[in-house]
Amino acid sequence: MSERKVTFTRDQIAAYAEASGDRNPIHLDDDFARSVGLPSLIAHGMLQMGIAATVAAEAAGGPANLRRMAVRFAGVVVPGDEVTFSAEAASEGRLNIKGLNQRGEAVVTKASADYAR
């Protein structure tokens, strides 16, 4: 099993927005995010998936071994949330991936990665 805890920050989210080109205001502007029903600005799903992929790569013996990955984003992640991403063997060549916030709520579900060694 591989695991990583990440506390999401405003700076990290803003840096990802800049690097990815995804400057949707729900990721950068609290007032805008609240105006569309969110609790505050939120982390990008693909930022979360990238972290989950890193954890999956560790569990698979390296990134070159990953063949496919699927993730369902199940909850919002806001600055200050600590998310524990984990990957564990489900069967030969397949990993189950999870993302749980500090309250034990799933933010990533129905996630898996296929790998070959």
PyMOL commands that set and color helices and strands:
alter all, ss='L'
color gray80, all
select helices_A, chain A and resi 10-20+25-27+30-35+45-59+63-65
alter helices_A, ss='H'
color red, helices_A
select strands_A, chain A and resi 2-7+66-73+82-91+94-100+106-115
alter strands_A, ss='S'
color yellow, strands_A
deselect
rebuild
show_as cartoon
